Amino acid sequence: MATPVCDSREGYKKFYDEVDTLAGALKDKRFHDLDARLNAALDDAQAGRITDDEAGRWFARLFQKQRIGDEPHRDWIAAYPKSRAALVAAAYDHMGRGFAARSPEFPDKASDAQSEAMRTEFEKAYPLLDQADSLGKPLSLSEALRLDMRTHARELSQVAFQPRMAHALSKFPQSTSLRLVWINKSTPKWGGSLEAVAAVEKSLGPLPPAEQRYMRYVIAEDTGDAFELAGQYDAAGRLYDQAIPLCPGFWSALQSAMRAYQKAKNHDALIKDSNVYLARYPKASWGLVKRGWAYSQKGNYVASRHDYEIAASLGYAPGFSGLAWFFETGQGVKQDYAHAIDLYQEAVDHGEAKSRDDVERVKKKTAEQHK
């Protein structure tokens, strides 16, 4: 089975372009369109024509907004009381509201009030999933959402989570959504361990090769994240590098590798991955600035300035500030404080507030120069 969002950038874009045709359909009360397409996605997942993760991406994109606000789910459910899609959509909405209520902090940093607000929203989601499952063969996606919320709410310890996951996979051996929850909840930042993450790989046997490749991407990326959190940046970069070719449709591991190598001051590795990134996204200013920084650290000021110039021409604030540094210092160009000030100001105007300090600093240099 193909995994379109993983397999290529074209597949990723095509998938989300189709999903986005339903953006706003709930608010506009186009319930027939939503009901037909999303129940078809659930049916396709149960029949094995698509993965349950692919079905879940429809719901997450359209309904898991992670903000608190009114959406007319009740009207959809009232219009289609036997619609599993309507019930699952409402559960995703409450899950998103729960995460918004807790804030994006790790659980141990959230206040008791935030955690309780999250659990309150989750408690609204569980009966919706139960009702959806009662309308037909139970959904693996429902069980994945329950496990995800239970662990976020700290209702399942790591010890209790493992047998619950094993039982779920015995019922849904082909589920990618369950394995994604398993990987995520096994990482050190959620109380797991690298050994726990590695154990997930042993469960991949029932999956087709394309889905195994997708799971291995997530395992390598999440393991890299654990090393990065531990300050082992080069090791993190190497793990992210393992993930990169497994899912050409995704960019997160590639970006993470570049950030990790920058922290490690591994300039050669950063340039190598920046070249891969820019081959995929030639006008990605973020990548140009990352490579420009690495070139400057190696003393290749011509190549560095060229990348910053392109980024600035695309209106990217760090491109202006990076280019300004050359004219402030006179590195490879004639020193020109006035031009440096103009470029730093451009960075400010394009949203880089910290460059205000650079403007003031160079103005002081100019004043001292004219004393």
Secondary structure, 3 states (H helix, E strand, C coil): CCCHHHHCHHHHHHHHHHHHHHCCCCCCCCHHHHHHHHHHHHHHHHHCCCCHHHHHHHHHHHHCCCCCCCCCHHHHHHHCCCCHHHHHHHHHHHHHHHHHHHCCCCHHHCCHHHHHHHHHHHHHHHHHHHHHHHCCCCCHHHHHHHHHHHHHCCCCCHHHHHHHHHHHHHHCCCCHHHHHHHHHHHCHHHCCCHHHHHHHHHHCCCCCHHHHHHHHHHHHHHHHHHHHHCCCHHHHHHHHHHHHHHCCCCCHHHHHHHHHHHHHCCHHHHHHHHHHHHHHCCCCHHHHHHHHHHHHHCCCHHHHHHHHHHHHHCCCHHHHHHHHHHHHHCCCCCCCHHHHHHHHHHHHHCCCCCHHHHHHHHHHHHHHHCC
